[in-house]
Amino acid sequence: MTTPAATLSTPKRAAPRRSRFALTMRSILRRRSAALGLVFAIVIVVLAVFAPITGGHDPLEQSLRHKLKPPGGDYVLGTDPLGRDVWSRLVWGARVSLSVGVVAVAISAGLGTTAGIVGGYFGGRWDAAIMRVIEVLMSFPLILLAIAIVAVLGPGLTNLMIAVGISSVPQFARLVRGEVLRVRGREFVEAARAIGGSQTRIMARHILPNVISAIVILATLRISTVILTESALSFLGLGISPPTPTWGSMIADGTKWLRIAPWISIIPGIAIMITVLAFNLLGDGLRDALDPRLRGE
Amino acid sequence: MVFVLRRLVATLPTLIGAITFAFILIRIAPGDPARLILGDEYQNSAALLQVRAKLGLDRPVIVQYVDYVSDMLRGNFGESFRTGQGVLPEIWSQVPGTVTLAFAGVFVAVLIGVPVGALAALRRNTWVDYVSLTAAMLALAAPSFWFGILLIYVFAFLLGWFPIFGAGQPDSVLSMTHALVLPAIAIGARSAALVARMARSSLLEVLNQDYIRTARAKGVSQPGVVRRHALRNALIPVLTIIGIDIAYLLGGAVVIETVFARPGLGKLLVDAIYTRDYPVVQGTILVFSLGIVLVNVLVDLVYGLVEPRIRYG
């Protein structure tokens, strides 16, 4: 039996210091929908990264003997009119969607953050000029902007990434600019300036770390939008040239066979929906974990 | 009136910016427009120089730019490489198709979104609420063109209720409306989800306000409170969402028109891209941008009407 004095004298064990990453993960896992999003996102990434193993059949291998096979048996998700395995094409297509998603978001986050920080920090003419450009870009619907850029650059993976990336710049620029305006006048920035920190150093070392969580949240949510835009461009035939499988082009190819083989179009659409949903849920979870202020926006 | 004028003048820099953007975009496009017009068989430099001179491509870029901006502002959008016809009449003939589709999308969004959102708010934390929130989440994740194909498969192929593609017979309003149903649902589903979410959260917020309590205390029935007091105020944020979303709907029309093989600006644009008909691409993009700028002005005006507190100037 412990006496009250003994209890009092026992030093309380200090709570282990947790990294910000660990805290964020714990917060995400505690929310059921965010955890679900995380699990789905991981599964999709793993399937895509290990496509040579998880894909099974060769996605380009044609077998007219096995054309238009419904899902089941040797071909889990059936085959297309050229006898190619739909599952395998789906898994390889995930590589395109995810890589466009990640690279395009990196492009837009990079350009948008730079524009937002420069505009927000310096204000005045810089800000006015940057915001005018952003306003012009925003006067085009995202998909149209991406179509216009692809139309000029020509189809192909790199051009697709650039097109979709540039069309998402305004969202990042506006968000970052707003956040910078919020922290610009704070004491630590004044202090950095007072001790003679250069403009670049202040922006990179003091302002950026304070807006980074907002950028991470928007980036996760934007992956969904980018994947949807990429699929629409591929559907219109403005993405990567055949025979490389992409989800959008798989849906387009399937429309001719919709009546007798609906799975060819329907299955890639479900894949897009699950992926977009996963990143949306994960993004919402991240927002709640990292920046409760933004909740409900 | 002064406000309308001031608001229209304020859009000028954006419009000139959009024109500049289109100018730069086409100038950085690889390939010589003169060669595109003449085709590969004309490699003869005399013919090329002639076409370049006709297009004004032999002049300094800055002169080209000034001429181009003044041409655009006067509504001279150039000639199509493909047909040789004026670009503007060609675009103009496709505007009604796209505008009809976009507004049908708004109609679907309001028709489905508002009641579903209101019902979810009134039956908060019941199965009605959960089902509608899940449906909204799915609708936001589904690509609109794929949803359109799914609608075609179920309602045109399996059930045979609607035509598979096309815009209906041009002389029959009934046939055109009939052909508009599936595309309108396909394009409006995402907006309906946004509207439902916004209507739900906005109504929940309004229902907690003092004036609602007062109305209840006066003995107004529950449907009366919702219809006469709550919904009316809850719809202002919904209007904002719709205003912002019209830009998305216009952009979405590009893809949906292709799915349903409907004539419109989107189909014109995609076809022009396939044939590298740059003047048409440029013109269509500018008309879209102009449309969106005008819609934004219109939305601001409507705000002033429904919510006098936020009337500007």
Interface residues (C-beta under 8 A of the other chain):
Chain A: R132 V133 E135 V136 L137 S139 F140 P141 L142 I143 L144 I147 A148 I149 V150 A151 V152 G154 S224 L228 S231 A232 F235 L236 G237 L238 G248 I251 G254 T255 L258 R259 P262 S265 I266 P268 G269 I272 M273 I274 V276 L277 N280 G296
Chain B: P13 T14 L15 G17 A18 T20 F21 A22 L25 I26 I28 A29 P30 M137 L138 L140 A141 A142 P143 S144 F145 W146 F147 I149 L150 I152 Y153 F157 S201 A247 Y248 L250 G251 G252 V254 V255 T258 V259 L269 V270 I273 Y274 V281 I285 F288 S289 I292 V293
